[in-house]
């Protein structure tokens, strides 16, 4: 295994946990996609250790896929519009 910091699997898992905490503080399903991507990248590093460009490409692809799945699963049903019953100003 390489001694490079980016190839250490548990650092990716720790980063995923940190991004999960950030998602709890600033909800919006943006950081959660990155957290899932980092966790899956860390798990992948248990089996193989690719070069840095390949690893970053895998992280980006997994994060995008996770974000798209989250967006699809938490989106409003088709044709439904978000409405507000109460005005916070009055």
Secondary structure, 3 states (H helix, E strand, C coil): CCCCHHHCHHHHHHHHHHHHHHHHHCCCCCHHHHHHHHHHHHHHHCCCCCCHHHHHHHHHHHHHHHHHHHHHHHCCCCCCCCCCCCCCCC
